[in-house]
Amino acid sequence: MDSLKAKVALVTGASRGIGAATAKALAREGASVIVNYFSSREAADRVVDDITSTGGRAITVQADCRNRREVEAMVQRGANELGPIDILVANAGMSVPFKPFADLTYEEFHTKVMGEMDCFFFPIKATLPEMINRRTGCIVGISSTLSRHAAPNFSAHTTAKSAVDGLMKSLALELGPLGIRVFTVAPGLTVTDATSGNPQEQFEMVARMTPLGRVAQPEDIADAVVAVASDHMRFVTGAYIPVCGGALML
């Protein structure tokens, strides 16, 4: 359980859900983890406590990933306390406006799409110079299978995640010659706080349509991130990996 020993990882939006599970999974594989949070300090502290109680290394750092200065300060603090960042998991994002496009306001659409891109752009820009300098690193963007398989009432979310996919693909092309691997990990329907208000019938319907017979847990997504971040995937980059039990097959 040390495939990421001596690595330093930054996970944005890591106080709960997929981000929290990813931070813990990376730590179990030996990585030191910067647990970013926006407002949920207590939840982020619990993630760090879970990691350190089993001998891992982790710190919490508050930053709004839409704010360039806050992100740069977070990356600098993480590097000072744990070392240069080897793995960036861009997971932080905006809440999803769930409504038909006809009822969606421009402000709601703009906030989701541009806020989501800010949450990817600034952390990548802040961590990239040191990765380029050391000619090594791994960037993982958390997308959604809705970027490839649209659903009603998710137009803003599908647009935002499609933009994430395009950015990750472009980065894989540009950064590969510099020794930096880039991946898109795309969860299907996942049991998290964000989906806790979804009707049980939706989970049951998706499970019936999924070859592996269930919906995802946060740990399923986290383990996929660990896999791509490890040297086991050293000759793979630019991959779009749907973590959905086979509900989306490319």
VOPA-175428 format. One line per 5 residues: number of its first residue (from 1); their letters; for each residue z, y, x of N, C-alpha, C, O. Coordinates in Angstrom, 2 decimals. Layout:
REM VOPA-175428
NUM) A) Z/Y/X/Z/Y/X/Z/Y/X/Z/Y/X; ...;
REM end
This chain:
REM VOPA-175428
1) MDSLK) 0.00/-1.20/0.84/0.00/0.00/0.00/0.00/1.25/0.87/0.77/2.18/0.62; -0.84/1.29/1.89/-0.86/2.46/2.77/-2.29/2.86/3.12/-2.56/3.28/4.24; -3.22/2.71/2.15/-4.62/3.02/2.43/-4.84/4.50/2.68/-5.88/4.89/3.21; -3.87/5.34/2.29/-4.01/6.78/2.48/-2.90/7.33/3.39/-2.57/8.51/3.34; -2.35/6.46/4.20/-1.27/6.87/5.10/-1.75/8.00/6.01/-2.86/7.95/6.55;
6) AKVAL) -0.91/9.01/6.17/-1.16/10.18/7.01/-2.13/11.16/6.38/-2.50/12.15/7.02; -2.56/10.92/5.14/-3.41/11.86/4.44/-2.56/12.83/3.62/-1.45/12.51/3.21; -3.11/14.02/3.40/-2.47/15.02/2.54/-3.39/15.29/1.37/-4.58/15.55/1.55; -2.83/15.22/0.17/-3.62/15.41/-1.04/-3.08/16.57/-1.86/-1.87/16.75/-1.97; -3.98/17.34/-2.44/-3.64/18.37/-3.41/-4.19/17.93/-4.75/-5.38/17.67/-4.89;
11) VTGAS) -3.31/17.86/-5.75/-3.72/17.52/-7.11/-3.41/18.72/-7.99/-2.25/19.09/-8.15; -4.44/19.32/-8.56/-4.21/20.45/-9.45/-3.91/19.95/-10.86/-4.40/18.90/-11.28; -3.09/20.72/-11.57/-2.70/20.30/-12.90/-1.97/18.97/-12.89/-2.29/18.07/-13.67; -0.98/18.86/-12.00/-0.37/17.55/-11.73/1.02/17.37/-12.34/1.75/16.46/-11.95; 1.39/18.21/-13.28/2.74/18.08/-13.83/2.84/17.02/-14.91/3.94/16.57/-15.24;
16) RGIGA) 1.71/16.61/-15.46/1.75/15.62/-16.56/0.41/14.92/-16.69/-0.56/15.29/-16.02; 0.36/13.92/-17.54/-0.89/13.24/-17.86/-1.60/12.64/-16.67/-0.97/12.03/-15.80; -2.91/12.80/-16.64/-3.73/12.22/-15.59/-3.35/12.79/-14.23/-3.31/12.05/-13.24; -3.07/14.08/-14.15/-2.70/14.70/-12.88/-1.42/14.12/-12.31/-1.36/13.82/-11.11; -0.40/13.95/-13.14/0.87/13.39/-12.68/0.69/11.95/-12.22/1.21/11.57/-11.17;
21) ATAKA) -0.04/11.15/-12.99/-0.28/9.76/-12.61/-1.05/9.68/-11.30/-0.80/8.80/-10.48; -1.99/10.61/-11.10/-2.78/10.62/-9.87/-1.93/10.98/-8.67/-2.05/10.36/-7.62; -1.07/11.97/-8.82/-0.18/12.35/-7.72/0.70/11.17/-7.30/0.87/10.92/-6.10; 1.24/10.46/-8.26/2.10/9.31/-7.96/1.30/8.18/-7.31/1.77/7.54/-6.37; 0.10/7.94/-7.82/-0.71/6.86/-7.27/-1.11/7.15/-5.82/-1.08/6.25/-4.98;
26) LAREG) -1.49/8.38/-5.53/-1.83/8.76/-4.16/-0.62/8.59/-3.23/-0.75/8.13/-2.10; 0.54/8.98/-3.73/1.76/8.85/-2.92/2.08/7.39/-2.65/2.53/7.05/-1.55; 1.86/6.52/-3.63/2.14/5.09/-3.42/1.27/4.51/-2.32/1.64/3.53/-1.67; 0.10/5.12/-2.12/-0.79/4.65/-1.07/-0.57/5.37/0.25/-1.35/5.23/1.19; 0.52/6.14/0.33/0.93/6.73/1.59/0.61/8.20/1.77/1.03/8.79/2.77;
31) ASVIV) -0.11/8.82/0.84/-0.46/10.23/0.99/0.75/11.12/0.72/1.60/10.80/-0.11; 0.80/12.23/1.42/1.72/13.31/1.08/1.02/14.18/0.05/-0.17/14.47/0.19; 1.74/14.59/-1.00/1.06/15.18/-2.16/1.62/16.56/-2.50/2.83/16.77/-2.59; 0.69/17.49/-2.68/1.00/18.81/-3.22/0.78/18.73/-4.72/-0.34/18.54/-5.19; 1.87/18.88/-5.47/1.84/18.77/-6.93/1.73/20.17/-7.51/2.71/20.90/-7.58;
36) NYFSS) 0.53/20.53/-7.91/0.32/21.85/-8.49/0.67/21.87/-9.96/0.42/20.90/-10.68; 1.26/22.97/-10.41/1.51/23.17/-11.83/1.28/24.63/-12.16/1.33/25.50/-11.29; 1.04/24.90/-13.43/0.83/26.25/-13.90/2.10/26.81/-14.51/2.57/27.88/-14.11; 2.67/26.09/-15.49/3.87/26.59/-16.17/4.96/25.54/-16.33/6.11/25.90/-16.61; 4.65/24.26/-16.16/5.62/23.19/-16.44/6.39/22.82/-15.18/6.19/21.75/-14.62;
41) REAAD) 7.27/23.70/-14.73/8.02/23.48/-13.49/8.87/22.22/-13.56/8.88/21.42/-12.62; 9.60/22.03/-14.65/10.48/20.87/-14.75/9.69/19.56/-14.69/10.10/18.60/-14.04; 8.56/19.53/-15.38/7.74/18.32/-15.36/7.20/18.05/-13.96/7.17/16.90/-13.52; 6.77/19.10/-13.27/6.28/18.93/-11.89/7.39/18.45/-10.97/7.16/17.61/-10.10; 8.58/18.98/-11.16/9.72/18.53/-10.34/10.01/17.06/-10.55/10.39/16.35/-9.61;
46) RVVDD) 9.84/16.58/-11.78/10.07/15.16/-12.05/9.04/14.30/-11.33/9.36/13.22/-10.84; 7.82/14.77/-11.26/6.79/14.03/-10.52/7.17/13.93/-9.05/7.08/12.85/-8.45; 7.60/15.03/-8.48/8.02/15.02/-7.07/9.23/14.13/-6.88/9.30/13.39/-5.90; 10.19/14.19/-7.80/11.37/13.33/-7.69/10.98/11.85/-7.72/11.53/11.05/-6.97; 10.04/11.50/-8.58/9.58/10.11/-8.65/8.97/9.67/-7.31/9.17/8.54/-6.88;
51) ITSTG) 8.24/10.58/-6.67/7.59/10.26/-5.41/8.61/10.16/-4.28/8.59/9.19/-3.51; 9.49/11.13/-4.17/10.43/11.16/-3.05/11.52/10.09/-3.19/12.09/9.66/-2.19; 11.81/9.68/-4.42/12.86/8.67/-4.61/12.46/7.31/-4.05/13.32/6.46/-3.81; 11.17/7.11/-3.85/10.70/5.86/-3.27/10.20/6.05/-1.83/9.47/5.22/-1.30; 10.60/7.15/-1.22/10.28/7.37/0.18/9.03/8.17/0.46/8.66/8.35/1.62;
56) GRAIT) 8.37/8.67/-0.58/7.16/9.46/-0.38/7.47/10.91/-0.07/8.62/11.36/-0.12; 6.41/11.64/0.26/6.52/13.07/0.55/5.71/13.85/-0.47/4.55/13.53/-0.73; 6.34/14.88/-1.06/5.65/15.69/-2.05/6.37/17.01/-2.22/7.58/17.10/-2.02; 5.61/18.03/-2.59/6.19/19.32/-2.92/5.50/19.84/-4.19/4.37/19.47/-4.49; 6.20/20.69/-4.91/5.59/21.37/-6.04/5.16/22.76/-5.59/5.84/23.41/-4.81;
61) VQADC) 4.02/23.19/-6.10/3.55/24.56/-5.84/2.96/25.11/-7.13/2.03/24.54/-7.70; 3.50/26.23/-7.57/2.98/26.87/-8.76/1.77/27.72/-8.41/1.80/28.48/-7.44; 0.71/27.59/-9.20/-0.46/28.45/-9.05/-1.33/28.31/-10.28/-1.50/27.22/-10.83; -1.87/29.42/-10.71/-2.90/29.42/-11.74/-4.23/29.20/-11.03/-4.67/30.05/-10.26; -4.85/28.08/-11.28/-6.06/27.72/-10.53/-7.25/28.60/-10.87/-8.31/28.48/-10.25;
66) RNRRE) -7.10/29.49/-11.84/-8.14/30.47/-12.14/-7.98/31.72/-11.29/-8.82/32.62/-11.35; -6.91/31.78/-10.49/-6.61/32.97/-9.70/-6.82/32.68/-8.22/-6.09/31.87/-7.65; -7.80/33.32/-7.61/-8.15/33.03/-6.22/-6.98/33.22/-5.28/-6.73/32.37/-4.43; -6.26/34.32/-5.40/-5.16/34.60/-4.46/-4.04/33.56/-4.58/-3.48/33.12/-3.58; -3.72/33.18/-5.81/-2.67/32.18/-6.00/-3.10/30.83/-5.42/-2.29/30.13/-4.81;
71) VEAMV) -4.34/30.48/-5.60/-4.84/29.21/-5.07/-4.83/29.23/-3.55/-4.41/28.26/-2.92; -5.27/30.31/-2.94/-5.27/30.41/-1.48/-3.86/30.32/-0.93/-3.63/29.68/0.10; -2.91/30.96/-1.61/-1.51/30.88/-1.17/-0.98/29.46/-1.31/-0.22/29.00/-0.45; -1.36/28.77/-2.38/-0.93/27.38/-2.58/-1.45/26.48/-1.47/-0.70/25.68/-0.91; -2.71/26.62/-1.14/-3.31/25.79/-0.10/-2.65/26.07/1.25/-2.40/25.15/2.02;
76) QRGAN) -2.37/27.33/1.53/-1.73/27.68/2.79/-0.32/27.11/2.87/0.09/26.58/3.90; 0.42/27.22/1.78/1.79/26.67/1.78/1.76/25.16/1.94/2.55/24.60/2.70; 0.85/24.50/1.24/0.75/23.05/1.37/0.43/22.63/2.78/1.00/21.67/3.29; -0.49/23.35/3.42/-0.85/23.03/4.81/0.32/23.27/5.74/0.53/22.50/6.68; 1.07/24.33/5.49/2.22/24.64/6.35/3.31/23.57/6.25/3.94/23.22/7.25;
81) ELGPI) 3.53/23.06/5.04/4.65/22.14/4.82/4.28/20.67/5.00/5.11/19.87/5.41; 3.04/20.31/4.68/2.65/18.90/4.73/1.51/18.62/5.71/1.37/17.49/6.18; 0.70/19.62/6.01/-0.43/19.43/6.90/-1.74/19.78/6.21/-1.75/20.03/5.01; -2.83/19.79/6.96/-4.14/20.12/6.38/-4.51/19.16/5.25/-4.21/17.97/5.30; -5.15/19.69/4.24/-5.49/18.90/3.05/-6.71/18.04/3.32/-7.78/18.54/3.69;
86) DILVA) -6.55/16.74/3.13/-7.63/15.77/3.30/-8.32/15.43/1.99/-9.51/15.14/1.96; -7.55/15.48/0.89/-8.04/15.05/-0.42/-7.72/16.13/-1.43/-6.57/16.53/-1.58; -8.73/16.59/-2.13/-8.52/17.52/-3.24/-8.91/16.81/-4.53/-10.03/16.32/-4.66; -7.99/16.77/-5.47/-8.30/16.27/-6.81/-8.26/17.46/-7.75/-7.19/17.96/-8.10; -9.43/17.92/-8.16/-9.54/19.07/-9.06/-9.42/18.56/-10.49/-10.38/18.09/-11.09;
91) NAGMS) -8.21/18.67/-11.01/-7.90/18.11/-12.32/-7.54/19.18/-13.34/-7.73/18.98/-14.54; -7.03/20.31/-12.89/-6.60/21.37/-13.82/-7.79/21.84/-14.65/-8.91/21.96/-14.14; -7.53/22.11/-15.90/-8.59/22.59/-16.77/-8.01/23.33/-17.96/-6.80/23.50/-18.08; -8.89/23.77/-18.81/-8.51/24.54/-19.98/-8.35/23.64/-21.20/-8.95/22.56/-21.28; -7.55/24.10/-22.16/-7.41/23.35/-23.40/-8.75/23.31/-24.14/-9.61/24.16/-23.93;
96) VPFKP) -8.89/22.32/-24.97/-10.18/22.07/-25.63/-10.19/22.68/-27.04/-9.37/22.30/-27.87; -11.10/23.62/-27.31/-11.24/24.11/-28.68/-12.01/23.09/-29.51/-13.21/22.92/-29.33; -11.33/22.41/-30.40/-11.92/21.31/-31.17/-12.40/21.85/-32.52/-11.62/21.96/-33.47; -13.68/22.20/-32.57/-14.24/22.72/-33.82/-15.76/22.69/-33.74/-16.31/22.64/-32.64; -16.44/22.72/-34.88/-17.90/22.75/-34.85/-18.40/24.01/-34.13/-17.74/25.04/-34.13;
101) FADLT) -19.57/23.90/-33.51/-20.13/25.04/-32.80/-20.30/26.24/-33.74/-20.13/27.38/-33.32; -20.64/25.99/-35.00/-20.83/27.07/-35.97/-19.57/27.89/-36.17/-19.64/29.06/-36.54; -18.41/27.28/-35.94/-17.13/27.98/-36.10/-16.53/28.46/-34.79/-15.50/29.13/-34.78; -17.18/28.13/-33.68/-16.66/28.47/-32.35/-16.98/29.92/-32.02/-18.13/30.35/-32.16; -15.98/30.67/-31.58/-16.25/32.05/-31.19/-16.74/32.08/-29.75/-16.52/31.15/-28.97;
106) YEEFH) -17.42/33.18/-29.42/-17.87/33.32/-28.04/-16.69/33.35/-27.09/-16.76/32.78/-26.00; -15.61/34.00/-27.48/-14.43/34.08/-26.62/-13.86/32.69/-26.33/-13.47/32.40/-25.20; -13.80/31.82/-27.35/-13.31/30.46/-27.15/-14.23/29.69/-26.21/-13.76/28.99/-25.31; -15.53/29.81/-26.44/-16.50/29.11/-25.60/-16.43/29.62/-24.16/-16.38/28.82/-23.22; -16.43/30.90/-23.98/-16.41/31.51/-22.65/-15.12/31.15/-21.91/-15.16/30.81/-20.73;
111) TKVMG) -13.99/31.21/-22.60/-12.71/30.90/-21.97/-12.68/29.47/-21.46/-12.21/29.20/-20.36; -13.18/28.54/-22.28/-13.19/27.14/-21.88/-14.12/26.90/-20.71/-13.72/26.33/-19.70; -15.37/27.34/-20.83/-16.37/27.01/-19.82/-16.08/27.73/-18.50/-16.06/27.09/-17.45; -15.87/29.02/-18.54/-15.65/29.77/-17.30/-14.27/29.50/-16.71/-14.12/29.45/-15.49; -13.26/29.33/-17.57/-11.93/28.99/-17.05/-11.94/27.64/-16.35/-11.30/27.47/-15.31;
116) EMDCF) -12.67/26.69/-16.91/-12.78/25.36/-16.29/-13.45/25.47/-14.92/-12.99/24.85/-13.95; -14.51/26.24/-14.84/-15.21/26.38/-13.57/-14.35/27.09/-12.53/-14.39/26.74/-11.35; -13.58/28.09/-12.95/-12.66/28.74/-12.02/-11.67/27.74/-11.45/-11.33/27.79/-10.27; -11.19/26.83/-12.31/-10.20/25.84/-11.87/-10.76/24.87/-10.85/-10.01/24.22/-10.13; -12.08/24.77/-10.77/-12.72/23.94/-9.75/-13.15/24.78/-8.56/-12.94/24.41/-7.41;
121) FFPIK) -13.75/25.92/-8.85/-14.33/26.75/-7.79/-13.29/27.20/-6.77/-13.48/27.02/-5.57; -12.19/27.77/-7.22/-11.23/28.34/-6.29/-10.51/27.31/-5.43/-10.38/27.52/-4.23; -10.02/26.18/-5.99/-9.41/25.17/-5.11/-10.39/24.57/-4.10/-10.03/24.31/-2.96; -11.64/24.36/-4.53/-12.62/23.81/-3.59/-12.90/24.82/-2.47/-12.92/24.46/-1.29; -13.11/26.07/-2.83/-13.38/27.09/-1.82/-12.21/27.25/-0.85/-12.43/27.50/0.33;
126) ATLPE) -10.99/27.09/-1.34/-9.82/27.29/-0.49/-9.58/26.13/0.47/-9.10/26.33/1.58; -9.92/24.91/0.05/-9.67/23.74/0.90/-10.85/23.40/1.80/-10.69/22.70/2.80; -12.02/23.89/1.45/-13.24/23.48/2.14/-13.32/23.90/3.62/-13.74/23.09/4.45; -12.93/25.12/3.98/-13.09/25.51/5.39/-12.42/24.57/6.38/-13.00/24.24/7.42; -11.21/24.12/6.07/-10.52/23.21/6.99/-11.16/21.83/6.99/-11.21/21.18/8.03;
131) MINRR) -11.64/21.38/5.82/-12.36/20.11/5.79/-13.62/20.18/6.65/-13.92/19.26/7.41; -14.35/21.28/6.54/-15.56/21.45/7.35/-15.20/21.52/8.83/-15.89/20.94/9.67; -14.13/22.22/9.15/-13.70/22.35/10.54/-13.37/21.00/11.15/-13.66/20.75/12.32; -12.75/20.11/10.35/-12.35/18.80/10.86/-13.41/17.73/10.56/-13.29/16.58/10.99; -14.46/18.13/9.83/-15.57/17.24/9.48/-15.09/15.95/8.80/-15.53/14.84/9.12;
136) TGCIV) -14.18/16.14/7.87/-13.67/15.01/7.09/-13.02/15.56/5.82/-12.53/16.69/5.80; -13.01/14.75/4.78/-12.36/15.16/3.54/-12.98/14.46/2.35/-14.04/13.85/2.44; -12.28/14.57/1.23/-12.75/13.97/-0.02/-12.38/14.91/-1.17/-11.23/15.32/-1.30; -13.36/15.23/-1.98/-13.15/16.07/-3.16/-13.46/15.25/-4.39/-14.54/14.67/-4.51; -12.52/15.19/-5.32/-12.70/14.44/-6.55/-12.55/15.40/-7.73/-11.50/16.02/-7.90;
141) GISST) -13.59/15.51/-8.53/-13.53/16.34/-9.73/-13.30/15.47/-10.95/-14.00/14.49/-11.16; -12.30/15.84/-11.75/-12.02/15.09/-12.97/-12.85/15.68/-14.11/-12.64/16.82/-14.52; -13.80/14.90/-14.59/-14.71/15.33/-15.65/-14.31/14.64/-16.95/-13.12/14.55/-17.27; -15.29/14.17/-17.69/-15.06/13.46/-18.95/-16.35/12.73/-19.31/-17.44/13.21/-19.01; -16.22/11.58/-19.94/-17.44/10.90/-20.38/-18.17/11.70/-21.45/-19.34/11.41/-21.74;
146) LSRHA) -17.52/12.69/-22.03/-18.19/13.56/-23.00/-19.25/14.43/-22.34/-20.07/15.03/-23.03; -19.24/14.49/-21.00/-20.31/15.22/-20.33/-21.64/14.48/-20.41/-22.70/15.09/-20.30; -21.59/13.16/-20.61/-22.80/12.34/-20.70/-23.04/11.81/-22.11/-24.16/11.43/-22.46; -21.98/11.77/-22.91/-22.09/11.22/-24.26/-21.37/12.17/-25.21/-20.17/12.04/-25.44; -22.11/13.12/-25.75/-21.51/14.18/-26.55/-20.93/13.63/-27.86/-21.35/12.58/-28.35;
151) APNFS) -19.96/14.38/-28.40/-19.35/14.02/-29.67/-19.21/15.29/-30.51/-19.14/16.39/-29.95; -19.17/15.17/-31.82/-19.05/16.35/-32.67/-17.78/17.15/-32.35/-16.74/16.57/-32.05; -17.88/18.46/-32.43/-16.76/19.39/-32.28/-16.31/19.60/-30.84/-15.30/20.26/-30.60; -17.04/19.04/-29.87/-16.65/19.17/-28.46/-17.68/19.94/-27.64/-17.78/19.72/-26.43; -18.44/20.84/-28.26/-19.53/21.49/-27.54/-19.04/22.27/-26.32/-19.68/22.22/-25.27;
156) AHTTA) -17.93/22.98/-26.44/-17.42/23.75/-25.29/-16.95/22.82/-24.18/-17.20/23.07/-23.01; -16.27/21.76/-24.56/-15.75/20.80/-23.58/-16.90/20.08/-22.88/-16.89/19.92/-21.66; -17.88/19.64/-23.65/-19.04/18.95/-23.07/-19.80/19.87/-22.12/-20.23/19.44/-21.05; -19.96/21.12/-22.49/-20.64/22.08/-21.62/-19.87/22.29/-20.34/-20.45/22.30/-19.25; -18.56/22.48/-20.45/-17.74/22.71/-19.26/-17.78/21.52/-18.31/-17.94/21.69/-17.10;
161) KSAVD) -17.65/20.32/-18.85/-17.63/19.14/-17.99/-19.01/18.81/-17.44/-19.12/18.24/-16.36; -20.06/19.17/-18.17/-21.41/19.01/-17.62/-21.59/19.92/-16.41/-22.25/19.55/-15.44; -21.02/21.11/-16.47/-21.07/22.02/-15.32/-20.30/21.44/-14.14/-20.74/21.56/-13.00; -19.17/20.82/-14.41/-18.41/20.15/-13.35/-19.27/19.07/-12.69/-19.31/18.99/-11.46; -19.94/18.27/-13.49/-20.79/17.20/-12.94/-21.86/17.77/-12.03/-22.11/17.23/-10.95;
166) GLMKS) -22.50/18.86/-12.46/-23.53/19.47/-11.65/-23.01/20.01/-10.34/-23.66/19.87/-9.30; -21.84/20.63/-10.39/-21.23/21.16/-9.17/-20.90/20.03/-8.20/-21.19/20.15/-7.01; -20.31/18.96/-8.68/-19.93/17.85/-7.81/-21.17/17.22/-7.16/-21.14/16.85/-5.99; -22.24/17.09/-7.93/-23.47/16.50/-7.40/-24.04/17.39/-6.29/-24.47/16.89/-5.25; -24.05/18.69/-6.51/-24.55/19.62/-5.50/-23.70/19.59/-4.24/-24.22/19.62/-3.13;
171) LALEL) -22.39/19.53/-4.42/-21.49/19.50/-3.26/-21.67/18.22/-2.47/-21.63/18.24/-1.24; -21.86/17.10/-3.15/-22.07/15.85/-2.43/-23.28/15.95/-1.52/-23.27/15.46/-0.39; -24.33/16.57/-2.02/-25.56/16.73/-1.24/-25.34/17.64/-0.04/-25.78/17.33/1.07; -24.66/18.76/-0.25/-24.47/19.74/0.81/-23.43/19.32/1.85/-23.58/19.60/3.04; -22.39/18.64/1.39/-21.24/18.38/2.27/-21.30/17.01/2.94/-20.56/16.77/3.90;
176) GPLGI) -22.14/16.12/2.47/-22.26/14.81/3.10/-22.52/14.89/4.59/-21.86/14.19/5.36; -23.47/15.72/5.05/-23.73/15.81/6.48/-22.54/16.34/7.29/-22.51/16.22/8.51; -21.57/16.92/6.59/-20.39/17.45/7.27/-19.21/16.48/7.22/-18.10/16.83/7.63; -19.46/15.27/6.73/-18.41/14.25/6.71/-17.49/14.31/5.50/-16.45/13.66/5.49; -17.87/15.08/4.49/-17.03/15.25/3.30/-17.66/14.53/2.12/-18.82/14.78/1.77;
181) RVFTV) -16.89/13.63/1.51/-17.38/12.86/0.37/-16.93/13.53/-0.93/-15.85/14.11/-0.99; -17.76/13.44/-1.97/-17.50/14.10/-3.24/-17.76/13.13/-4.38/-18.76/12.42/-4.39; -16.84/13.10/-5.34/-16.96/12.18/-6.47/-16.64/12.89/-7.78/-15.89/13.87/-7.81; -17.22/12.38/-8.85/-16.85/12.76/-10.20/-16.22/11.55/-10.87/-16.86/10.51/-11.01; -14.97/11.69/-11.29/-14.29/10.64/-12.05/-14.20/11.12/-13.49/-13.60/12.17/-13.76;
186) APGLT) -14.78/10.36/-14.40/-14.92/10.80/-15.79/-14.13/9.89/-16.73/-14.59/8.79/-17.05; -12.96/10.32/-17.17/-12.19/9.50/-18.11/-12.84/9.46/-19.48/-13.46/10.42/-19.93; -12.67/8.32/-20.14/-12.92/8.26/-21.57/-11.66/8.70/-22.30/-10.79/9.34/-21.70; -11.55/8.38/-23.56/-10.35/8.73/-24.33/-9.13/8.13/-23.64/-9.08/6.93/-23.38; -8.15/8.98/-23.34/-6.98/8.58/-22.57/-5.71/8.99/-23.30/-5.66/10.07/-23.89;
191) VTDAT) -4.71/8.16/-23.26/-3.44/8.45/-23.93/-2.63/9.41/-23.07/-2.02/9.00/-22.08; -2.61/10.68/-23.44/-1.85/11.71/-22.72/-1.24/12.67/-23.73/-1.44/12.54/-24.94; -0.48/13.64/-23.21/0.05/14.69/-24.08/-1.08/15.42/-24.80/-0.94/15.80/-25.97; -2.18/15.62/-24.09/-3.29/16.38/-24.66/-3.92/15.68/-25.86/-4.49/16.34/-26.72; -3.83/14.35/-25.92/-4.43/13.61/-27.03/-3.38/13.08/-28.01/-3.69/12.30/-28.91;
196) SGNPQ) -2.13/13.51/-27.82/-1.05/12.97/-28.65/-1.22/13.32/-30.13/-0.69/12.63/-30.99; -1.96/14.39/-30.42/-2.18/14.79/-31.81/-3.35/14.10/-32.47/-3.59/14.28/-33.67; -4.09/13.31/-31.69/-5.23/12.60/-32.27/-4.76/11.52/-33.23/-3.73/10.89/-32.99; -5.47/11.31/-34.31/-5.06/10.27/-35.26/-5.14/8.88/-34.64/-6.03/8.60/-33.84; -4.21/8.03/-35.02/-4.18/6.67/-34.49/-5.47/5.94/-34.78/-5.90/5.09/-34.00;
201) EQFEM) -6.11/6.27/-35.90/-7.36/5.61/-36.26/-8.45/5.86/-35.21/-9.30/5.01/-34.98; -8.40/7.04/-34.57/-9.40/7.33/-33.54/-9.23/6.42/-32.34/-10.20/5.89/-31.81; -7.97/6.25/-31.90/-7.72/5.36/-30.77/-8.17/3.93/-31.10/-8.78/3.26/-30.27; -7.87/3.48/-32.31/-8.24/2.12/-32.70/-9.76/1.95/-32.78/-10.29/0.91/-32.38; -10.45/2.97/-33.28/-11.90/2.90/-33.38/-12.54/2.85/-31.99/-13.44/2.04/-31.74;
206) VARMT) -12.07/3.71/-31.07/-12.62/3.72/-29.72/-12.34/2.39/-29.03/-13.20/1.86/-28.33; -11.14/1.85/-29.21/-10.80/0.57/-28.60/-11.74/-0.54/-29.08/-12.14/-1.40/-28.30; -12.08/-0.51/-30.36/-12.98/-1.53/-30.90/-14.38/-1.41/-30.31/-15.10/-2.40/-30.20; -14.77/-0.20/-29.93/-16.11/0.04/-29.39/-16.17/-0.13/-27.87/-17.23/0.02/-27.26; -15.03/-0.43/-27.26/-14.93/-0.51/-25.80/-14.95/-1.97/-25.35/-14.15/-2.76/-25.85;
211) PLGRV) -15.83/-2.34/-24.42/-15.90/-3.73/-23.98/-14.56/-4.31/-23.51/-14.28/-5.48/-23.75; -13.75/-3.50/-22.85/-12.46/-4.01/-22.38/-11.36/-3.92/-23.43/-10.21/-4.28/-23.16; -11.68/-3.45/-24.62/-10.82/-3.61/-25.77/-9.63/-2.69/-25.90/-8.72/-2.98/-26.67; -9.61/-1.58/-25.18/-8.51/-0.62/-25.33/-8.97/0.74/-24.83/-10.04/0.87/-24.24; -8.14/1.76/-25.07/-8.40/3.07/-24.50/-7.65/3.18/-23.18/-6.82/2.34/-22.85;
216) AQPED) -7.95/4.23/-22.43/-7.38/4.37/-21.09/-5.95/4.90/-21.11/-5.54/5.63/-22.01; -5.21/4.50/-20.10/-3.92/5.09/-19.77/-4.12/6.00/-18.55/-5.07/5.78/-17.80; -3.27/7.00/-18.33/-3.44/7.87/-17.17/-3.53/7.12/-15.86/-4.25/7.53/-14.94; -2.81/6.01/-15.76/-2.82/5.23/-14.52/-4.19/4.62/-14.23/-4.53/4.40/-13.07; -4.97/4.35/-15.28/-6.32/3.83/-15.06/-7.18/4.86/-14.33/-7.94/4.51/-13.43;
221) IADAV) -7.05/6.10/-14.71/-7.82/7.17/-14.07/-7.31/7.39/-12.65/-8.09/7.56/-11.72; -5.99/7.38/-12.51/-5.37/7.60/-11.20/-5.82/6.56/-10.18/-6.10/6.89/-9.03; -5.88/5.31/-10.60/-6.28/4.25/-9.67/-7.73/4.40/-9.25/-8.09/4.06/-8.12; -8.57/4.91/-10.14/-9.97/5.16/-9.76/-10.04/6.26/-8.71/-10.84/6.18/-7.78; -9.22/7.28/-8.85/-9.18/8.36/-7.86/-8.74/7.82/-6.51/-9.34/8.14/-5.48;
226) VAVAS) -7.70/6.99/-6.50/-7.24/6.39/-5.25/-8.36/5.59/-4.60/-8.55/5.66/-3.38; -9.08/4.84/-5.40/-10.15/4.00/-4.86/-11.22/4.82/-4.16/-11.62/4.49/-3.04; -11.67/5.90/-4.79/-12.74/6.68/-4.17/-12.24/7.50/-2.99/-13.01/7.80/-2.08; -10.97/7.86/-3.00/-10.42/8.66/-1.91/-10.15/7.83/-0.66/-10.03/8.38/0.44; -10.06/6.52/-0.81/-9.74/5.66/0.32/-10.96/5.35/1.16/-12.10/5.59/0.74;
231) DHMRF) -10.73/4.82/2.34/-11.83/4.44/3.23/-12.62/3.25/2.72/-13.68/2.95/3.25; -12.11/2.57/1.70/-12.87/1.47/1.11/-14.19/1.96/0.52/-15.14/1.19/0.37; -14.25/3.27/0.20/-15.47/3.86/-0.36/-16.11/4.81/0.65/-16.75/5.79/0.28; -15.95/4.51/1.92/-16.36/5.42/2.99/-17.86/5.69/3.03/-18.28/6.72/3.55; -18.69/4.80/2.48/-20.13/5.01/2.51/-20.68/5.30/1.11/-21.84/5.00/0.80;
236) VTGAY) -19.83/5.88/0.28/-20.24/6.27/-1.07/-19.90/7.74/-1.26/-18.81/8.19/-0.91; -20.84/8.49/-1.81/-20.58/9.87/-2.19/-21.53/10.23/-3.33/-22.55/9.58/-3.53; -21.17/11.27/-4.08/-22.01/11.74/-5.18/-21.95/10.88/-6.42/-22.72/11.11/-7.36; -21.06/9.91/-6.46/-21.03/8.98/-7.60/-20.32/9.60/-8.79/-19.33/10.32/-8.65; -20.85/9.30/-9.97/-20.22/9.64/-11.25/-19.60/8.34/-11.77/-20.32/7.39/-12.07;
241) IPVCG) -18.29/8.31/-11.87/-17.60/7.07/-12.20/-16.91/7.21/-13.55/-15.86/7.85/-13.64; -17.48/6.61/-14.61/-16.83/6.66/-15.91/-15.70/5.64/-15.98/-15.91/4.45/-15.76; -14.51/6.11/-16.29/-13.34/5.23/-16.38/-13.01/5.11/-17.86/-12.17/5.84/-18.39; -13.68/4.18/-18.50/-13.61/4.13/-19.97/-13.73/2.70/-20.50/-14.04/2.50/-21.67; -13.49/1.73/-19.65/-13.52/0.34/-20.10/-14.90/-0.15/-20.49/-15.02/-1.14/-21.21;
246) GALML) -15.94/0.53/-20.01/-17.29/0.11/-20.33/-17.89/0.76/-21.57/-18.99/0.40/-21.98; -17.17/1.72/-22.16/-17.70/2.39/-23.35/-18.94/3.22/-23.02/-19.79/3.44/-23.89; -19.05/3.68/-21.77/-20.24/4.39/-21.32/-20.77/3.63/-20.10/-20.10/3.54/-19.07; -21.97/3.12/-20.23/-22.60/2.40/-19.12/-23.83/3.17/-18.70/-24.71/3.45/-19.51; -23.89/3.52/-17.41/-24.99/4.34/-16.90/-26.14/3.44/-16.45/-27.17/3.94/-15.98;
REM end
